[in-house]
Amino acid sequence: METLSLGQYDLIFNAFSFGFATLAAATLFFWLGIGQVKQEYKLALIVTGLVTFIAAYHYFRIGQSWVDAYTLVDGVHVPTEKVFNSAYRYVDWLLTVPLLLVELILVMSLSRSETVSRATSLGLAALLMVALGYPGEVSDSLGVRWVFGQLSMVPFLWIIYQLYKGLGDAIESQPESARGLVRLARNVTVGSWCFYPVVYFAGAIGLEGATATVIVEVGYTIADIIAKAGFGVIIFLIALRKSEDPQNDKTLTVPAGEGPKDKNTKTVPAE
Ligand SMILES: *C/C=C(C)/C=C/C=C(C)/C=C/C1=C(C)CCCC1(C)C
């Protein structure tokens, strides 16, 4: 850890604070919106809110760790003996990255068996990607950073391939009203996720010092907000669209007066 100017220290602290506020507010937004979508999309919104909740909690801890890690001496922020804990990010990713993929799969309403198999394979690949990145992130050796970074790239590239190839057909057969948004959700995932290896390898080419700390911490924070809260809003909109789309309704409404009188049996299955 290096000495930071007042501006550098505050910029990073403010980014963490902004991250906490955004992710906490997003959690409320997603969970309070559950009542607005059909039964089959409720789980997707529960998971969306869980992701931002877990991340908001970690931003709170990261902010505390940041405050403990520096002390103000003669107008500059000097590192204390309590080292800034970067493990919070990786623990956060371990939980949230597989869940982000689950969100996308859930909102696509695939068959039950396809949902389970896709969520399992993509989720495991995401776990592997994060687990392989950690030893490189905490190592002081550039060599170790390169090796683990490249190993982590394997599941990362496989996930991207799956998002275009494996899920491509399923995306193109989404109801028309939601297809563009599902495509957008997939592209936002790929676009925002690409940012993480870029930040990581910036460290592997030897970028260090106070400026690098600012780039890494502020950069990861912006990427997290886009990949979790921004992506979550798109998932919410897809769930809402699909809930409102009559074409996507699996039940047929019986015209008024012709159906049974009981309100609860107003609809009959389409098949
Ligand atoms: C909310 C947090 C998200 C979406 C985190 C995503 C993280 C990644 C896509 C990380 C990827 C990495 C590589 C592909 C190689 C280098 C090591 C990692 C872990 C930074």
The ligand as an SDF file (V2000), in Angstrom:
LIG
                    3D

 20 20  0  0  0  0  0  0  0  0999 V2000
  -20.3790   -8.2900   -9.7560 C   0  0  0  0  0  0  0  0  0  0  0  0
  -19.1040   -8.7870  -10.0680 C   0  0  0  0  0  0  0  0  0  0  0  0
  -18.7310   -9.2820  -11.2870 C   0  0  0  0  0  0  0  0  0  0  0  0
  -19.6680   -9.3170  -12.4460 C   0  0  0  0  0  0  0  0  0  0  0  0
  -17.3920   -9.7770  -11.4150 C   0  0  0  0  0  0  0  0  0  0  0  0
  -16.8540  -10.3190  -12.5150 C   0  0  0  0  0  0  0  0  0  0  0  0
  -15.5130  -10.7400  -12.5090 C   0  0  0  0  0  0  0  0  0  0  0  0
  -14.8260  -11.2400  -13.5760 C   0  0  0  0  0  0  0  0  0  0  0  0
  -15.4640  -11.4420  -14.9070 C   0  0  0  0  0  0  0  0  0  0  0  0
  -13.4350  -11.5730  -13.3740 C   0  0  0  0  0  0  0  0  0  0  0  0
  -12.6180  -12.1280  -14.2770 C   0  0  0  0  0  0  0  0  0  0  0  0
  -11.1830  -12.4210  -14.1650 C   0  0  0  0  0  0  0  0  0  0  0  0
  -10.5380  -12.9070  -15.3030 C   0  0  0  0  0  0  0  0  0  0  0  0
  -11.2940  -13.2560  -16.5410 C   0  0  0  0  0  0  0  0  0  0  0  0
   -9.0680  -13.1120  -15.3930 C   0  0  0  0  0  0  0  0  0  0  0  0
   -8.3150  -12.4420  -14.2850 C   0  0  0  0  0  0  0  0  0  0  0  0
   -8.9330  -12.6700  -12.9710 C   0  0  0  0  0  0  0  0  0  0  0  0
  -10.3850  -12.1740  -12.8700 C   0  0  0  0  0  0  0  0  0  0  0  0
  -10.9800  -12.9340  -11.7140 C   0  0  0  0  0  0  0  0  0  0  0  0
  -10.3250  -10.6640  -12.5370 C   0  0  0  0  0  0  0  0  0  0  0  0
  1  2  1  0
  2  3  2  0
  3  4  1  0
  3  5  1  0
  5  6  2  0
  6  7  1  0
  7  8  2  0
  8  9  1  0
  8 10  1  0
 10 11  2  0
 11 12  1  0
 12 13  2  0
 12 18  1  0
 13 14  1  0
 13 15  1  0
 15 16  1  0
 16 17  1  0
 17 18  1  0
 18 19  1  0
 18 20  1  0
M  END
$$$$
